[in-house]
Amino acid sequence: MSHKIALITGANRGLGKNAALKLAAKGVDILFTWRSHEEEAQAVVKEIEALGRRAVALRLDVGDTRQFDGFVSDVKKALSSTWQRDRFDYLVNNAGHGHYKPFSETTEEEFDALVNVHFKGPYFLTQKLLPLINDGGRILNLSSGLTRITYPGSGTYAAMKGAMEVLTRYQARELGERRIRVNILAPGAIETDFGGGRVRDNKEINDAIAAFTALGRVGQPDDIGDAISAILSDETGWITAQRIEASGGQAL
């Protein structure tokens, strides 16, 4: 029986990297993208290989749809040369960047960048990759606890994630005939370098979030990597079209 293959966008660092390593530890091979910091991507490849799994890192800017045809071609080549296969099993739309400005101060350029990376990019990248996803596979989109909780300055970013949450339900409905499960995971505040490491490095922010979280602390990358691994597993095969929040009970 061939191993499952996951394609994860933005897995050279942060939550994407953690998810890649968690999946690899469970026997899943990894194809992942990086936009910058190639040295980080190659280090992740080595970590995955050390776990006994195969990995390929491909460069992609998810915010630039002009790259998608070439990227799909690269994915096909990687599948053929590394796995002697023409399809993969799991797609995780993880790549993204933060934005912390009030609605009244956000520029059109910043808005467009958020649309391109967080909505237009995943929308059309998933569309282009559909022929390469196995029937019975999984698509997992990434949202944010900020679609449920309002935090001043995060409205534009959260609006893009809200759009992905609606899209997820439609994808699940339309791809159901292929038995492809589509869900969206909404992490709460996590200690990573996302947004310049605000949650991780600013003790005041960290303590404030922990104070209104049911489990009494800020999330760790392992919390989300484990959640992603669980959602993609065979044991969750009857779950589709769902927004699943992993926040430790933040702002209940």
N, C-alpha and C positions, 0 to 999 in steps of 0.2 A: 504493500500500500504506500502510495507516494505521500510525502509530507505536505501539509498545508503551506501555502505561501501568502504572506501579508504584504500589501503595499501601503506604506505609511508616509505621508507627506510631512516634511520638516522634522526629521528624526535624528538630526546630528546633535541635538541638545534638548534639554527640558523634558516635557511630558512625552514627546514623541520618542525620544531616546529611551526613556524609562519603559514605555510600552513595548518598544522593539525588544528590549532585553527580557522583559517579563514573558513575552510571547515566545522568544527563542528558548527560554528556560523550559517552556512547555512543549518544545519540539516543533515550533513553527519556523520556517525559513522566512527571511526578511528581505524585501526590496524597499528601499527608502530614498527619499529625496533630501537634498540640501540646497540652499540658495547661496550661502557664503560659508566661509570657514571649512574648506575642504579637508583640512587636517583633522578637524573634529569628526567629520564623516568617516574618514578612513580609520580613525581610532574606534569608532562604534562598530565598523565592519570587523575589526580584530576582536573586539569583545564578544560579538555574536559568534564568530568562528571558534573562540575559546570555549563557548558553551556547546560546541559540537554541531552547530547549524551553519547553513550557508547564507551569505548576505551579499547584496550588491547595492552600491550607493550611486544615484544618478542626480545630476544637477537639474534643478527646476525652480523657476520663479513662478509660484502659483498665481501671482497677480498679473501675469503676462500671458494671455490666452494664445498669443502668436507662437509661443513655444510648444503648445500642446501636441500638435501633429508630430513634431520631431521627437517629443518625449515619448509618445505612444510607440513610435518606431523603436526607440531605445529600449522600452520595456519589452517589446516583442523579441528583440535581439537578446536581451538578458535572460528572458524566460527560456529561449531556445538554447543558448550556449551554456547556461549554468544549470538549468533544470530539465532540458530536453522536453519542455512543455510549451503550450501556447496559451495557457490561461492561469490565472491565480485565484485565490479564494476570498481574501479579505481586503477591503479598501478602508483605510482610516484617514479621513480628511482632517488633519491635525494642524497643518501649518498656519501661522497667524502672527499678528503683532498687536501690541497694546495701543491705546489712545486715551489720553486723560485730559480732556478739555470740555468746558461747558458747551452745550448746544449753540449758545449765542456767539461763541468765539471760534468754532470749528470752521476751517476754510473749505472751499470746494475741492481743492487739491487733496486735502486730508480725507475728506468724505469719499472722493473717488478711489483713493488708495485702499480705504477700508472696504468699499464695495468690491473692488477687484480681488483682494486677497481673501476676504471672508465670505463672499457670496457668489459673485460672478465666477471666480476661479474654481471653487469646488463644484459649482453648478455644471460648468462646461467640461471640467476635467473628468468628473464622474460620467458625464454623457459620452465623452470620447473613450473612456475605459470600459464601458458596459460590455462591448463584444469580447473583452478579455477576462471578464469575471465569470467564474464557474456558476452554472445554475445551482441553486442551493447555497450560494455564498453569503457573505455578509458585507454590508456597508455601514460604517459607523462615522457619523459626523460629530464634530465637537462644537458645543455651545458654551454657555457660561452661566453661573449662578446669577449673573447680572441681568438676565432676562426676567427673573422673578423678583430680585431685590433691586431697588433703585439706589445708586451710589453716585452722588454728584460728579459730573465730569465723564461718566462712562456711557452716556446715553447713545452716542453715535455707534460706538463699538457694539453695545448691547442690541441695538436695532438690527445690525447685520446678523447677529446670532439669532435674533428672533425670526428673521426671514429664513434662516437655515432650519429652524425648528418646524416651521410650516412646511417647507419643502420636504423635509424628512417624511412627514406623514403621506404626502403625495407620492414620493418615491416608493415608499413601502407598499402603497396601494397598486401603483402601476407596475412594480417589479414583482409583485406577489405571484404572478403566473409563472415566473421563473424560480419561485421559492427562494428569492433573495430577501433576507431580512434586513431592514433598514431602521436603525435607531440613532438617537443623538444623546451624547453624554454631556452633562453640564457640570463641570468642576466648580467647586467653590474656590475660595482664596487658597492658593498653593504656594509654598516656598520654592520658587524657581527664579531664574533671571528674567522672567517675563516682565515687561514694563520696567526694565532697568533694575529688577530685583526688589521692587517696592515692598512687597509683602515679606520677603525673606530678610531684607536688610534694615528696614525701618521698624525699630522695636515698638514705637508708639502705634503704628498701623497694625503690626502683628498682635500686640496685646489687645487692642480694641476689637479685632476680629475674633480672637480666641474668647473674649468675654461674652460675645453673643452667639457662640456656637455651642450646640448641645453637648458635643463631646469634648469641649473645653480646650481645644487647640486649633491651630491653623493646619491645613492639609499638607501632606508631604507628597513628593512625586510618586513614591511607591503606592500611595492610596489610589492614585488615578491609573497608574500602570496596571495594578491588579484589577481595577474595575474594567478597564479596556479588555484585558485578557479574559475576564469572566464573561463579558457581554458577547465576545466573539466565539465563545466555546460552544460545543454541541449541546451542553446542558441548558442553554438559554434559547434553544431553537424555536420555542413557541412565543418568544417575545419579539414583536416588531411594531414599528410606528410609535415608539415610546420615547419621551424625554425622560432620561434617567439622571437625577441629580446626585452627585457625589460631593457633598459639602460638609459632612459631619453634623448636619442639622444646623446650618448657618441661618441666622435671622428667622427663627420660626415664629 
